[in-house]
């Protein structure tokens, strides 16, 4: 299961005024052999409080580099520190790369891909785009990149270089909210209506094999709805939600199970983490993750918002209510995998294994 490793910062450079690209060198490079579209979970102590944050890898697999993009978030402890104080030579702690925002690539099979990114949502999409264009030399990629204005376009120069390098295989459409565009369609917000217009005039959506979407949830839902309306199946639409758009901890809604809502008392929990198993009583109003952490089991976690899948584990016995899921695929849920940060027990006994993932 994932553990934290030391990485040395080799370079920190600005990509826009409030975002940096951080180059990292792991002590053991084999632990960080990533798949395009994956992310790293970092941790750092701020005045005695441990903060964990996920940042997507923005490099292609062929580049031999490990880089992440960190956009400064208002009030964000880690992102502010990274943008203002992080320097080459400093060390960071990070888990091995994780995430399912990718598909297998087949060099002999030419395909057409479509990517949508909003703001710093470009980081995993950039990794996917660069890797795909090299690994599948006959495939094509169209990127629709939404930003407030020209000054907020992360990786602007790099994207232009890629467009020149893959002139006949890469199409980039910038949609800006504030700056005037020569084509009116490329101004405003990317929503379902904007997507319909793009599909009618600029994007051959019928030829798309897979669409990748990363950005704020409202934007992603509108794009996904438009894609489905134009014939794409759920299997052809891959999501990566911003963890920063979720609150630090979600409030538990009223349970949809009457018996569970009325039930009181404790639950017998048996939890396995990294080969160690403990059995203890836990509250019905506690998540599986919090119960594990309260009992000194080093369960992995990052966002605690059901977004990053770091806390994924397998439910071997009992039932839970997973109140939010922005990370697990349907087949994973059907095979009894849960996000422990969002799962509350519904039965008198549960058995969970973090080592199965």
NORGIJO-V328439 format. One record per residue. RES is the residue in one letter. SS is DSSP state (2 for helix, 1 for strand, 0 for the rest). OMEGA is omega in whole degrees, -180 to 180 (* if undefined). Layout:
res-><RES/RES>
ss-><SS/SS>
omega-><OMEGA/OMEGA>
This chain:
res-><X/X/X/X/X/X/X/X/X/X/X/X/X/X/X/X/X/X/X/X/X/X/X/X/X/X/X/X/X/X/X/X/X/X/X/X/X/X/X/X/X/X/X/X/X/X/X/X/X/X/X/X/X/X/X/X/X/X/X/X/X/X/X/X/X/X/X/X/X/X/X/X/X/X/X/X/X/X/X/X/X/X/X/X/X/X/X/X/X/X/X/X/X/X/X/X/X/X/X/X/X/X/X/X/X/X/X/X/X/X/X/X/X/X/X/X/X/X/X/X/X/X/X/X/X/X/X/X/X/X/X/X/X/X/X/X/X/X/X/X/X/X/X/X/X/X/X/X/X/X/X/X/X/X/X/X/X/X/X/X/X/X/X/X/X/X/X/X/X/X/X/X/X/X/X/X/X/X/X/X/X/X/X/X/X/X/X/X/X/X/X/X/X/X/X/X/X/X/X/X/X/X/X/X/X/X/X/X/X/X/X/X/X/X/X/X/X/X/X/X/X/X/X/X/X/X/X/X/X/X/X/X/X/X/X/X/X/X/X/X/X/X/X/X/X/X/X/X/X/X/X/X/X/X/X/X/X/X/X/X/X/X/X/X/X/X/X/X/X/X/X/X/X/X/X/X/X/X/X/X/X/X/X/X/X/X/X/X/X/X/X/X/X/X/X/X/X/X/X/X/X/X/X/X/X/X/X/X/X/X/X/X/X/X/X/X/X/X/X/X/X/X/X/X/X/X/X/X/X/X/X/X/X/X/X/X/X/X/X/X/X/X/X/X/X/X/X/X/X/X/X/X/X/X/X/X/X>
ss-><0/0/0/1/1/1/1/1/1/1/1/1/1/1/1/1/0/0/1/1/1/1/1/1/1/1/0/0/2/2/2/2/0/0/0/0/0/0/1/1/1/1/1/1/1/1/0/0/1/1/1/1/1/1/1/1/1/0/0/0/2/2/2/0/0/0/1/1/1/1/1/0/0/0/0/0/2/2/2/2/2/2/2/2/0/0/0/0/0/0/1/1/1/1/1/0/0/1/0/0/0/0/0/0/0/0/0/0/0/0/0/1/1/1/1/1/1/1/2/2/2/2/2/2/2/2/2/2/2/2/2/2/2/2/2/0/0/0/0/1/1/1/1/1/1/1/1/0/0/2/2/2/0/0/0/2/2/2/2/2/2/2/2/2/2/0/0/0/0/1/1/1/1/1/1/1/0/0/0/0/0/0/0/2/2/2/1/0/0/0/0/2/2/2/2/2/2/2/2/2/2/0/0/0/2/2/2/1/1/1/1/1/1/1/1/0/2/2/2/2/2/2/2/2/2/2/2/2/2/0/0/0/0/2/2/2/1/1/1/1/1/0/2/2/2/0/0/0/0/0/0/0/0/0/0/0/0/2/2/2/2/2/0/0/0/1/1/1/1/1/1/1/1/0/0/1/1/1/1/1/1/1/1/0/0/0/1/2/2/2/2/2/2/2/0/0/0/0/0/0/0/0/0/0/0/0/0/0/0/0/0/1/1/1/1/1/1/0/0/1/1/1/0/0/0/0/0/0/0/2/2/2/2/2/0/0/1/1/1/2/2/2/1/1/1/0/0/0/1/1/1/1/1/0/0/0/0>
omega-><-173/175/-179/-180/179/174/178/177/-180/180/173/-180/179/171/167/-174/-174/177/179/171/-175/176/-173/176/180/177/177/-174/-178/180/-174/173/-170/168/-179/180/-179/-178/175/175/-179/172/178/179/176/179/176/180/178/178/177/180/177/175/-175/173/-175/-179/174/-178/-176/-173/-179/-180/173/-179/175/174/-180/177/-179/179/-179/-179/-178/-175/-175/-176/177/178/-179/-178/-173/-171/-177/-177/174/-178/178/-179/175/174/-179/172/176/-178/178/177/-176/-179/-178/174/176/179/-178/-174/-176/-173/-180/-179/176/-178/179/178/173/178/175/178/-179/172/178/-171/179/179/178/177/179/-178/-177/-179/-177/-178/178/-175/178/-170/178/-178/179/-177/173/179/172/-172/-176/178/177/180/-178/-176/-178/-180/176/177/-176/-179/180/178/178/178/179/179/178/-179/-178/-170/-175/-177/-178/177/-179/178/177/175/-174/-179/-169/-176/179/179/178/178/-174/-179/-176/178/179/-178/176/178/-177/-179/178/179/180/179/177/-179/-180/-170/-169/-174/177/-173/-179/-179/-174/177/-180/175/179/-178/176/-179/178/-174/180/179/-177/-179/178/179/-179/179/179/179/178/179/-179/168/179/178/178/180/-179/-177/-179/-177/165/-175/174/173/-176/179/-180/175/-179/177/-180/174/-180/177/177/-177/177/179/-175/-180/-179/-179/-177/-175/176/178/-173/-180/174/-177/173/-173/178/177/176/176/179/-179/175/174/-177/175/178/179/175/-179/177/173/177/180/-179/178/179/-179/179/-180/172/172/-174/-179/-179/176/176/-170/-174/-178/179/-173/-165/-180/179/-176/180/177/-178/176/-176/-179/178/-180/175/172/179/-169/176/177/176/-171/-175/174/-179/-178/178/177/178/178/170/171/-178/168/-171/179/-177/-172/177/-177/176/-178/-176/179/174/175/-174/179/178/-176/175/-178/*>
